[in-house]
Amino acid sequence: MHVKYLSLWEFDTCSEFGGLRCASFFGVVEFVAALIEMEGCDADERDFSGYMPLAWAAHNGHVEVIEILLGREECRRTR
């Protein structure tokens, strides 16, 4: 697993950075795929820094996660 950039000043102890955002950041494909299928999962929700899961995945070059998240967006547009 390769993460291009992580600066500790971006995080504080009160920040929420879990679930889908965390899996997207680290490129955990299976976890991202499972989470977006759960009811109530909001892939467009922004975290403490204003980034969505897609932005974290793109920032760290996780192509498979990007494809999953974009695929979900395509499905929502066709409904």
N, CA, C and O atoms as a CHARMM CRD file, in Angstrom:
* protein
*
  316
    1    1 MET  N      0.85200  -1.16700   0.00000 PROA 1      0.00000
    2    1 MET  CA     0.00000   0.00000   0.00000 PROA 1      0.00000
    3    1 MET  C      0.90000   1.23300   0.00000 PROA 1      0.00000
    4    1 MET  O      1.84900   1.31600   0.77900 PROA 1      0.00000
    5    2 HSD  N      0.60200   2.16800  -0.85900 PROA 2      0.00000
    6    2 HSD  CA     1.42600   3.36300  -0.98600 PROA 2      0.00000
    7    2 HSD  C      0.56300   4.60900  -0.80700 PROA 2      0.00000
    8    2 HSD  O     -0.45300   4.77100  -1.48400 PROA 2      0.00000
    9    3 VAL  N      0.96300   5.46700   0.08900 PROA 3      0.00000
   10    3 VAL  CA     0.26700   6.73800   0.31200 PROA 3      0.00000
   11    3 VAL  C      1.23500   7.84800  -0.05000 PROA 3      0.00000
   12    3 VAL  O      2.33200   7.92900   0.50300 PROA 3      0.00000
   13    4 LYS  N      0.83400   8.69400  -0.96700 PROA 4      0.00000
   14    4 LYS  CA     1.72400   9.73900  -1.45900 PROA 4      0.00000
   15    4 LYS  C      1.94500  10.87100  -0.46000 PROA 4      0.00000
   16    4 LYS  O      3.03600  11.43700  -0.39800 PROA 4      0.00000
   17    5 TYR  N      0.93000  11.19900   0.31100 PROA 5      0.00000
   18    5 TYR  CA     1.03600  12.40500   1.11500 PROA 5      0.00000
   19    5 TYR  C      0.16300  12.31600   2.35500 PROA 5      0.00000
   20    5 TYR  O     -1.02200  11.99500   2.26200 PROA 5      0.00000
   21    6 LEU  N      0.72000  12.58900   3.47400 PROA 6      0.00000
   22    6 LEU  CA    -0.03500  12.68100   4.70800 PROA 6      0.00000
   23    6 LEU  C      0.71900  13.61300   5.63100 PROA 6      0.00000
   24    6 LEU  O      1.84700  13.33700   6.03800 PROA 6      0.00000
   25    7 SER  N      0.09100  14.69300   5.94500 PROA 7      0.00000
   26    7 SER  CA     0.72300  15.66800   6.82600 PROA 7      0.00000
   27    7 SER  C     -0.01000  15.67000   8.15300 PROA 7      0.00000
   28    7 SER  O     -1.23000  15.83200   8.18100 PROA 7      0.00000
   29    8 LEU  N      0.69400  15.49600   9.23100 PROA 8      0.00000
   30    8 LEU  CA     0.07000  15.42200  10.53900 PROA 8      0.00000
   31    8 LEU  C     -0.65100  16.70000  10.92800 PROA 8      0.00000
   32    8 LEU  O     -1.58600  16.65000  11.72800 PROA 8      0.00000
   33    9 TRP  N     -0.25100  17.83600  10.39200 PROA 9      0.00000
   34    9 TRP  CA    -0.93400  19.06700  10.75800 PROA 9      0.00000
   35    9 TRP  C     -2.36600  19.09800  10.25100 PROA 9      0.00000
   36    9 TRP  O     -3.16900  19.90300  10.72300 PROA 9      0.00000
   37   10 GLU  N     -2.70200  18.23300   9.29300 PROA 10     0.00000
   38   10 GLU  CA    -4.05900  18.19700   8.75600 PROA 10     0.00000
   39   10 GLU  C     -5.03200  17.52700   9.70400 PROA 10     0.00000
   40   10 GLU  O     -6.24300  17.67400   9.54000 PROA 10     0.00000
   41   11 PHE  N     -4.54600  16.80300  10.68000 PROA 11     0.00000
   42   11 PHE  CA    -5.40600  16.03000  11.55700 PROA 11     0.00000
   43   11 PHE  C     -5.28000  16.51100  12.98400 PROA 11     0.00000
   44   11 PHE  O     -4.18900  16.85500  13.43900 PROA 11     0.00000
   45   12 ASP  N     -6.38100  16.53600  13.67900 PROA 12     0.00000
   46   12 ASP  CA    -6.31800  16.79000  15.10900 PROA 12     0.00000
   47   12 ASP  C     -7.07300  15.67300  15.81500 PROA 12     0.00000
   48   12 ASP  O     -7.71400  14.85100  15.16000 PROA 12     0.00000
   49   13 THR  N     -7.00800  15.63200  17.11400 PROA 13     0.00000
   50   13 THR  CA    -7.56800  14.51200  17.85500 PROA 13     0.00000
   51   13 THR  C     -9.09300  14.47700  17.81400 PROA 13     0.00000
   52   13 THR  O     -9.67900  13.43700  18.11600 PROA 13     0.00000
   53   14 CYS  N     -9.74400  15.55500  17.45800 PROA 14     0.00000
   54   14 CYS  CA   -11.20700  15.58900  17.42900 PROA 14     0.00000
   55   14 CYS  C    -11.77000  15.34400  16.04000 PROA 14     0.00000
   56   14 CYS  O    -12.98900  15.28600  15.87600 PROA 14     0.00000
   57   15 SER  N    -10.93200  15.20000  15.05600 PROA 15     0.00000
   58   15 SER  CA   -11.39900  15.05000  13.68400 PROA 15     0.00000
   59   15 SER  C    -11.96000  13.66300  13.43000 PROA 15     0.00000
   60   15 SER  O    -11.43500  12.66300  13.92000 PROA 15     0.00000
   61   16 GLU  N    -13.04500  13.61800  12.64800 PROA 16     0.00000
   62   16 GLU  CA   -13.58500  12.34400  12.22100 PROA 16     0.00000
   63   16 GLU  C    -12.95100  11.96700  10.89800 PROA 16     0.00000
   64   16 GLU  O    -13.00800  12.72200   9.92700 PROA 16     0.00000
   65   17 PHE  N    -12.35200  10.80100  10.87400 PROA 17     0.00000
   66   17 PHE  CA   -11.71900  10.31600   9.65400 PROA 17     0.00000
   67   17 PHE  C    -11.82600   8.80400   9.66700 PROA 17     0.00000
   68   17 PHE  O    -10.83000   8.09500   9.81000 PROA 17     0.00000
   69   18 GLY  N    -13.04900   8.32400   9.51600 PROA 18     0.00000
   70   18 GLY  CA   -13.23800   6.88600   9.60200 PROA 18     0.00000
   71   18 GLY  C    -13.98000   6.34800   8.40800 PROA 18     0.00000
   72   18 GLY  O    -14.28000   7.07600   7.46100 PROA 18     0.00000
   73   19 GLY  N    -14.26600   5.09400   8.46100 PROA 19     0.00000
   74   19 GLY  CA   -15.08700   4.42800   7.46600 PROA 19     0.00000
   75   19 GLY  C    -14.62400   4.60300   6.04100 PROA 19     0.00000
   76   19 GLY  O    -13.48000   4.30300   5.69700 PROA 19     0.00000
   77   20 LEU  N    -15.52400   5.09200   5.22300 PROA 20     0.00000
   78   20 LEU  CA   -15.27600   5.20400   3.78900 PROA 20     0.00000
   79   20 LEU  C    -14.11000   6.13200   3.47200 PROA 20     0.00000
   80   20 LEU  O    -13.31700   5.84000   2.57700 PROA 20     0.00000
   81   21 ARG  N    -13.99600   7.23100   4.18500 PROA 21     0.00000
   82   21 ARG  CA   -12.89100   8.16300   3.91600 PROA 21     0.00000
   83   21 ARG  C    -11.54700   7.51000   4.20400 PROA 21     0.00000
   84   21 ARG  O    -10.60100   7.66200   3.43100 PROA 21     0.00000
   85   22 CYS  N    -11.46000   6.79900   5.29000 PROA 22     0.00000
   86   22 CYS  CA   -10.21300   6.13200   5.66100 PROA 22     0.00000
   87   22 CYS  C     -9.85800   5.03800   4.64400 PROA 22     0.00000
   88   22 CYS  O     -8.71100   4.93700   4.20800 PROA 22     0.00000
   89   23 ALA  N    -10.83500   4.23500   4.27800 PROA 23     0.00000
   90   23 ALA  CA   -10.59900   3.17200   3.30000 PROA 23     0.00000
   91   23 ALA  C    -10.20100   3.75500   1.94500 PROA 23     0.00000
   92   23 ALA  O     -9.36000   3.18900   1.24700 PROA 23     0.00000
   93   24 SER  N    -10.80000   4.87400   1.57700 PROA 24     0.00000
   94   24 SER  CA   -10.45000   5.53100   0.31400 PROA 24     0.00000
   95   24 SER  C     -9.04300   6.09800   0.36700 PROA 24     0.00000
   96   24 SER  O     -8.29700   6.00900  -0.60900 PROA 24     0.00000
   97   25 PHE  N     -8.67800   6.67500   1.49400 PROA 25     0.00000
   98   25 PHE  CA    -7.34700   7.25200   1.67300 PROA 25     0.00000
   99   25 PHE  C     -6.26200   6.18800   1.50500 PROA 25     0.00000
  100   25 PHE  O     -5.25200   6.41500   0.83900 PROA 25     0.00000
  101   26 PHE  N     -6.48800   5.02400   2.11900 PROA 26     0.00000
  102   26 PHE  CA    -5.48400   3.96600   2.08700 PROA 26     0.00000
  103   26 PHE  C     -5.66000   2.98600   0.93000 PROA 26     0.00000
  104   26 PHE  O     -4.82400   2.10300   0.74000 PROA 26     0.00000
  105   27 GLY  N     -6.73100   3.12600   0.15600 PROA 27     0.00000
  106   27 GLY  CA    -6.93000   2.29000  -1.02200 PROA 27     0.00000
  107   27 GLY  C     -7.36800   0.87400  -0.71900 PROA 27     0.00000
  108   27 GLY  O     -6.98200  -0.05000  -1.43400 PROA 27     0.00000
  109   28 VAL  N     -8.16200   0.67600   0.31600 PROA 28     0.00000
  110   28 VAL  CA    -8.64000  -0.65200   0.69300 PROA 28     0.00000
  111   28 VAL  C     -9.89800  -0.95300  -0.13200 PROA 28     0.00000
  112   28 VAL  O    -11.02100  -0.67000   0.28300 PROA 28     0.00000
  113   29 VAL  N     -9.67200  -1.52600  -1.29300 PROA 29     0.00000
  114   29 VAL  CA   -10.71200  -1.70800  -2.30100 PROA 29     0.00000
  115   29 VAL  C    -11.91700  -2.49100  -1.76900 PROA 29     0.00000
  116   29 VAL  O    -13.05600  -2.05600  -1.93600 PROA 29     0.00000
  117   30 GLU  N    -11.67800  -3.63000  -1.13500 PROA 30     0.00000
  118   30 GLU  CA   -12.76900  -4.47600  -0.66500 PROA 30     0.00000
  119   30 GLU  C    -13.62800  -3.73800   0.36600 PROA 30     0.00000
  120   30 GLU  O    -14.85300  -3.86700   0.36800 PROA 30     0.00000
  121   31 PHE  N    -12.99400  -2.98200   1.22200 PROA 31     0.00000
  122   31 PHE  CA   -13.71500  -2.25300   2.25400 PROA 31     0.00000
  123   31 PHE  C    -14.55100  -1.13100   1.63600 PROA 31     0.00000
  124   31 PHE  O    -15.70100  -0.93000   2.02700 PROA 31     0.00000
  125   32 VAL  N    -13.98600  -0.40500   0.68200 PROA 32     0.00000
  126   32 VAL  CA   -14.72200   0.65300  -0.01100 PROA 32     0.00000
  127   32 VAL  C    -15.94500   0.05600  -0.70900 PROA 32     0.00000
  128   32 VAL  O    -17.04600   0.59600  -0.60500 PROA 32     0.00000
  129   33 ALA  N    -15.75200  -1.05700  -1.42000 PROA 33     0.00000
  130   33 ALA  CA   -16.85600  -1.68900  -2.14200 PROA 33     0.00000
  131   33 ALA  C    -17.97600  -2.11200  -1.18800 PROA 33     0.00000
  132   33 ALA  O    -19.15500  -1.94600  -1.50000 PROA 33     0.00000
  133   34 ALA  N    -17.60900  -2.65100  -0.03900 PROA 34     0.00000
  134   34 ALA  CA   -18.61400  -3.08000   0.93200 PROA 34     0.00000
  135   34 ALA  C    -19.32800  -1.88400   1.56400 PROA 34     0.00000
  136   34 ALA  O    -20.54700  -1.90500   1.73500 PROA 34     0.00000
  137   35 LEU  N    -18.58200  -0.86100   1.90400 PROA 35     0.00000
  138   35 LEU  CA   -19.17700   0.29600   2.57700 PROA 35     0.00000
  139   35 LEU  C    -20.16600   1.05700   1.70300 PROA 35     0.00000
  140   35 LEU  O    -21.20700   1.49700   2.19100 PROA 35     0.00000
  141   36 ILE  N    -19.85700   1.21600   0.43000 PROA 36     0.00000
  142   36 ILE  CA   -20.76100   1.99900  -0.41700 PROA 36     0.00000
  143   36 ILE  C    -22.06900   1.26500  -0.68800 PROA 36     0.00000
  144   36 ILE  O    -23.04500   1.88100  -1.11700 PROA 36     0.00000
  145   37 GLU  N    -22.10100  -0.03500  -0.44400 PROA 37     0.00000
  146   37 GLU  CA   -23.33300  -0.79700  -0.61700 PROA 37     0.00000
  147   37 GLU  C    -24.22500  -0.71900   0.61800 PROA 37     0.00000
  148   37 GLU  O    -25.39000  -1.11000   0.55800 PROA 37     0.00000
  149   38 MET  N    -23.70700  -0.22700   1.72000 PROA 38     0.00000
  150   38 MET  CA   -24.48400  -0.14500   2.95300 PROA 38     0.00000
  151   38 MET  C    -25.47500   1.01400   2.88300 PROA 38     0.00000
  152   38 MET  O    -25.16600   2.09000   2.37000 PROA 38     0.00000
  153   39 GLU  N    -26.65900   0.77100   3.40400 PROA 39     0.00000
  154   39 GLU  CA   -27.66200   1.82800   3.43800 PROA 39     0.00000
  155   39 GLU  C    -27.17900   2.95000   4.35700 PROA 39     0.00000
  156   39 GLU  O    -26.65100   2.70100   5.44100 PROA 39     0.00000
  157   40 GLY  N    -27.36600   4.15900   3.91300 PROA 40     0.00000
  158   40 GLY  CA   -26.96700   5.31900   4.70700 PROA 40     0.00000
  159   40 GLY  C    -25.54400   5.78100   4.44200 PROA 40     0.00000
  160   40 GLY  O    -25.10300   6.78800   4.99600 PROA 40     0.00000
  161   41 CYS  N    -24.82800   5.05700   3.60400 PROA 41     0.00000
  162   41 CYS  CA   -23.45800   5.46600   3.27900 PROA 41     0.00000
  163   41 CYS  C    -23.51500   6.65800   2.32600 PROA 41     0.00000
  164   41 CYS  O    -24.14500   6.58900   1.27000 PROA 41     0.00000
  165   42 ASP  N    -22.86700   7.72600   2.69800 PROA 42     0.00000
  166   42 ASP  CA   -22.84900   8.93000   1.87100 PROA 42     0.00000
  167   42 ASP  C    -21.44200   9.13900   1.32400 PROA 42     0.00000
  168   42 ASP  O    -20.57200   9.67800   2.00700 PROA 42     0.00000
  169   43 ALA  N    -21.23300   8.70500   0.08600 PROA 43     0.00000
  170   43 ALA  CA   -19.91900   8.82300  -0.53700 PROA 43     0.00000
  171   43 ALA  C    -19.56700  10.26700  -0.85700 PROA 43     0.00000
  172   43 ALA  O    -18.41700  10.57200  -1.17300 PROA 43     0.00000
  173   44 ASP  N    -20.55600  11.16200  -0.77700 PROA 44     0.00000
  174   44 ASP  CA   -20.31600  12.57300  -1.06600 PROA 44     0.00000
  175   44 ASP  C    -20.07400  13.40300   0.19200 PROA 44     0.00000
  176   44 ASP  O    -19.83700  14.60800   0.10900 PROA 44     0.00000
  177   45 GLU  N    -20.13300  12.76000   1.34800 PROA 45     0.00000
  178   45 GLU  CA   -19.93700  13.47800   2.59800 PROA 45     0.00000
  179   45 GLU  C    -18.48900  13.95200   2.71600 PROA 45     0.00000
  180   45 GLU  O    -17.54800  13.19900   2.46200 PROA 45     0.00000
  181   46 ARG  N    -18.33900  15.18800   3.09800 PROA 46     0.00000
  182   46 ARG  CA   -16.99700  15.76700   3.25200 PROA 46     0.00000
  183   46 ARG  C    -16.50000  15.56700   4.68100 PROA 46     0.00000
  184   46 ARG  O    -17.28700  15.53500   5.62700 PROA 46     0.00000
  185   47 ASP  N    -15.19400  15.43400   4.82200 PROA 47     0.00000
  186   47 ASP  CA   -14.61500  15.27000   6.15000 PROA 47     0.00000
  187   47 ASP  C    -14.19600  16.61900   6.72100 PROA 47     0.00000
  188   47 ASP  O    -14.54700  17.66800   6.18100 PROA 47     0.00000
  189   48 PHE  N    -13.45900  16.58300   7.79600 PROA 48     0.00000
  190   48 PHE  CA   -13.03000  17.79500   8.49700 PROA 48     0.00000
  191   48 PHE  C    -12.22800  18.74100   7.62400 PROA 48     0.00000
  192   48 PHE  O    -12.19600  19.94400   7.88200 PROA 48     0.00000
  193   49 SER  N    -11.57900  18.21500   6.59600 PROA 49     0.00000
  194   49 SER  CA   -10.75200  19.05900   5.74000 PROA 49     0.00000
  195   49 SER  C    -11.47700  19.49400   4.47000 PROA 49     0.00000
  196   49 SER  O    -10.92600  20.23300   3.65500 PROA 49     0.00000
  197   50 GLY  N    -12.72400  19.02700   4.30900 PROA 50     0.00000
  198   50 GLY  CA   -13.50300  19.39300   3.13600 PROA 50     0.00000
  199   50 GLY  C    -13.38600  18.41700   1.98400 PROA 50     0.00000
  200   50 GLY  O    -13.96300  18.65200   0.92200 PROA 50     0.00000
  201   51 TYR  N    -12.65300  17.32700   2.16500 PROA 51     0.00000
  202   51 TYR  CA   -12.47100  16.34000   1.10200 PROA 51     0.00000
  203   51 TYR  C    -13.50400  15.23400   1.17900 PROA 51     0.00000
  204   51 TYR  O    -13.91200  14.82400   2.26600 PROA 51     0.00000
  205   52 MET  N    -13.92300  14.75400   0.01900 PROA 52     0.00000
  206   52 MET  CA   -14.79500  13.58500  -0.07800 PROA 52     0.00000
  207   52 MET  C    -13.90200  12.35900  -0.27200 PROA 52     0.00000
  208   52 MET  O    -12.72700  12.50400  -0.61000 PROA 52     0.00000
  209   53 PRO  N    -14.44100  11.15100  -0.06300 PROA 53     0.00000
  210   53 PRO  CA   -13.64600   9.94300  -0.26600 PROA 53     0.00000
  211   53 PRO  C    -12.98900   9.88200  -1.64700 PROA 53     0.00000
  212   53 PRO  O    -11.84700   9.44000  -1.77100 PROA 53     0.00000
  213   54 LEU  N    -13.69900  10.32000  -2.67200 PROA 54     0.00000
  214   54 LEU  CA   -13.12600  10.31600  -4.01800 PROA 54     0.00000
  215   54 LEU  C    -11.86200  11.16800  -4.09000 PROA 54     0.00000
  216   54 LEU  O    -10.89300  10.78700  -4.74600 PROA 54     0.00000
  217   55 ALA  N    -11.87000  12.29900  -3.43100 PROA 55     0.00000
  218   55 ALA  CA   -10.69300  13.17600  -3.44400 PROA 55     0.00000
  219   55 ALA  C     -9.49900  12.50600  -2.76500 PROA 55     0.00000
  220   55 ALA  O     -8.37000  12.61200  -3.24500 PROA 55     0.00000
  221   56 TRP  N     -9.74800  11.81200  -1.64300 PROA 56     0.00000
  222   56 TRP  CA    -8.64300  11.11800  -0.95800 PROA 56     0.00000
  223   56 TRP  C     -8.08300  10.00600  -1.83000 PROA 56     0.00000
  224   56 TRP  O     -6.86800   9.83500  -1.92200 PROA 56     0.00000
  225   57 ALA  N     -8.97300   9.24700  -2.47100 PROA 57     0.00000
  226   57 ALA  CA    -8.51200   8.15700  -3.33100 PROA 57     0.00000
  227   57 ALA  C     -7.69200   8.70800  -4.49600 PROA 57     0.00000
  228   57 ALA  O     -6.64000   8.16200  -4.83000 PROA 57     0.00000
  229   58 ALA  N     -8.16300   9.77300  -5.10400 PROA 58     0.00000
  230   58 ALA  CA    -7.44000  10.37900  -6.23100 PROA 58     0.00000
  231   58 ALA  C     -6.11500  10.96400  -5.77700 PROA 58     0.00000
  232   58 ALA  O     -5.10100  10.82000  -6.46000 PROA 58     0.00000
  233   59 HSD  N     -6.11900  11.61500  -4.64000 PROA 59     0.00000
  234   59 HSD  CA    -4.91100  12.24200  -4.10600 PROA 59     0.00000
  235   59 HSD  C     -3.79700  11.21700  -3.90700 PROA 59     0.00000
  236   59 HSD  O     -2.61800  11.52400  -4.08500 PROA 59     0.00000
  237   60 ASN  N     -4.18300   9.99900  -3.53600 PROA 60     0.00000
  238   60 ASN  CA    -3.19400   8.96600  -3.26300 PROA 60     0.00000
  239   60 ASN  C     -3.06300   7.93700  -4.38100 PROA 60     0.00000
  240   60 ASN  O     -2.38200   6.92500  -4.21900 PROA 60     0.00000
  241   61 GLY  N     -3.71300   8.19600  -5.51300 PROA 61     0.00000
  242   61 GLY  CA    -3.52700   7.35400  -6.70100 PROA 61     0.00000
  243   61 GLY  C     -4.14900   5.97600  -6.62500 PROA 61     0.00000
  244   61 GLY  O     -3.63000   5.04100  -7.23500 PROA 61     0.00000
  245   62 HSD  N     -5.24000   5.81800  -5.90000 PROA 62     0.00000
  246   62 HSD  CA    -5.89300   4.51800  -5.75900 PROA 62     0.00000
  247   62 HSD  C     -6.96100   4.36100  -6.84500 PROA 62     0.00000
  248   62 HSD  O     -8.14300   4.62300  -6.62100 PROA 62     0.00000
  249   63 VAL  N     -6.51400   3.92800  -8.01800 PROA 63     0.00000
  250   63 VAL  CA    -7.35800   3.87500  -9.21000 PROA 63     0.00000
  251   63 VAL  C     -8.57600   2.98400  -9.02100 PROA 63     0.00000
  252   63 VAL  O     -9.67500   3.36400  -9.42700 PROA 63     0.00000
  253   64 GLU  N     -8.41600   1.81700  -8.42100 PROA 64     0.00000
  254   64 GLU  CA    -9.55100   0.91400  -8.24300 PROA 64     0.00000
  255   64 GLU  C    -10.63100   1.53600  -7.35100 PROA 64     0.00000
  256   64 GLU  O    -11.82300   1.38300  -7.61500 PROA 64     0.00000
  257   65 VAL  N    -10.21500   2.22600  -6.31300 PROA 65     0.00000
  258   65 VAL  CA   -11.17400   2.89500  -5.42500 PROA 65     0.00000
  259   65 VAL  C    -11.87600   4.01700  -6.18600 PROA 65     0.00000
  260   65 VAL  O    -13.08800   4.19100  -6.05600 PROA 65     0.00000
  261   66 ILE  N    -11.13000   4.76800  -6.96700 PROA 66     0.00000
  262   66 ILE  CA   -11.71200   5.84100  -7.77700 PROA 66     0.00000
  263   66 ILE  C    -12.79100   5.26900  -8.69700 PROA 66     0.00000
  264   66 ILE  O    -13.88100   5.83000  -8.80700 PROA 66     0.00000
  265   67 GLU  N    -12.48200   4.15600  -9.35500 PROA 67     0.00000
  266   67 GLU  CA   -13.43800   3.54200 -10.27400 PROA 67     0.00000
  267   67 GLU  C    -14.69900   3.09100  -9.54500 PROA 67     0.00000
  268   67 GLU  O    -15.80400   3.24800 -10.06500 PROA 67     0.00000
  269   68 ILE  N    -14.54500   2.53300  -8.34500 PROA 68     0.00000
  270   68 ILE  CA   -15.70600   2.10300  -7.56700 PROA 68     0.00000
  271   68 ILE  C    -16.57000   3.30900  -7.20300 PROA 68     0.00000
  272   68 ILE  O    -17.79000   3.28200  -7.37000 PROA 68     0.00000
  273   69 LEU  N    -15.93600   4.35400  -6.71000 PROA 69     0.00000
  274   69 LEU  CA   -16.68900   5.54200  -6.29200 PROA 69     0.00000
  275   69 LEU  C    -17.34100   6.23800  -7.47100 PROA 69     0.00000
  276   69 LEU  O    -18.47500   6.70300  -7.35600 PROA 69     0.00000
  277   70 LEU  N    -16.66100   6.32000  -8.59300 PROA 70     0.00000
  278   70 LEU  CA   -17.25600   6.93100  -9.78200 PROA 70     0.00000
  279   70 LEU  C    -18.36900   6.05600 -10.34500 PROA 70     0.00000
  280   70 LEU  O    -19.36900   6.56900 -10.84800 PROA 70     0.00000
  281   71 GLY  N    -18.20300   4.75900 -10.26500 PROA 71     0.00000
  282   71 GLY  CA   -19.23900   3.83800 -10.72200 PROA 71     0.00000
  283   71 GLY  C    -20.51000   3.98900  -9.92500 PROA 71     0.00000
  284   71 GLY  O    -21.60900   3.90000 -10.47300 PROA 71     0.00000
  285   72 ARG  N    -20.36700   4.21700  -8.63700 PROA 72     0.00000
  286   72 ARG  CA   -21.53900   4.43300  -7.77800 PROA 72     0.00000
  287   72 ARG  C    -22.24700   5.71800  -8.18300 PROA 72     0.00000
  288   72 ARG  O    -23.47600   5.77600  -8.19700 PROA 72     0.00000
  289   73 GLU  N    -21.48600   6.73300  -8.50500 PROA 73     0.00000
  290   73 GLU  CA   -22.06700   8.00800  -8.92900 PROA 73     0.00000
  291   73 GLU  C    -22.83500   7.82700 -10.23900 PROA 73     0.00000
  292   73 GLU  O    -23.91400   8.39500 -10.40400 PROA 73     0.00000
  293   74 GLU  N    -22.29300   7.04500 -11.16400 PROA 74     0.00000
  294   74 GLU  CA   -22.97500   6.76900 -12.43300 PROA 74     0.00000
  295   74 GLU  C    -24.30400   6.08800 -12.18500 PROA 74     0.00000
  296   74 GLU  O    -25.30900   6.42400 -12.81200 PROA 74     0.00000
  297   75 CYS  N    -24.31000   5.12100 -11.26300 PROA 75     0.00000
  298   75 CYS  CA   -25.55000   4.40300 -10.94700 PROA 75     0.00000
  299   75 CYS  C    -26.59700   5.34800 -10.38500 PROA 75     0.00000
  300   75 CYS  O    -27.77400   5.23600 -10.72800 PROA 75     0.00000
  301   76 ARG  N    -26.19600   6.26600  -9.53900 PROA 76     0.00000
  302   76 ARG  CA   -27.14400   7.19600  -8.94100 PROA 76     0.00000
  303   76 ARG  C    -27.72700   8.13100  -9.98700 PROA 76     0.00000
  304   76 ARG  O    -28.89000   8.51800  -9.87700 PROA 76     0.00000
  305   77 ARG  N    -26.95300   8.50200 -10.99500 PROA 77     0.00000
  306   77 ARG  CA   -27.45500   9.41900 -12.02300 PROA 77     0.00000
  307   77 ARG  C    -28.47100   8.75600 -12.93200 PROA 77     0.00000
  308   77 ARG  O    -29.34700   9.42900 -13.47600 PROA 77     0.00000
  309   78 THR  N    -28.36700   7.44000 -13.10500 PROA 78     0.00000
  310   78 THR  CA   -29.28100   6.74900 -14.02100 PROA 78     0.00000
  311   78 THR  C    -30.57100   6.32700 -13.34900 PROA 78     0.00000
  312   78 THR  O    -31.47600   5.85000 -14.03300 PROA 78     0.00000
  313   79 ARG  N    -30.69500   6.48000 -12.05700 PROA 79     0.00000
  314   79 ARG  CA   -31.92500   6.09300 -11.34700 PROA 79     0.00000
  315   79 ARG  C    -33.00700   7.11600 -11.53600 PROA 79     0.00000
  316   79 ARG  O    -34.10800   6.95300 -11.01000 PROA 79     0.00000
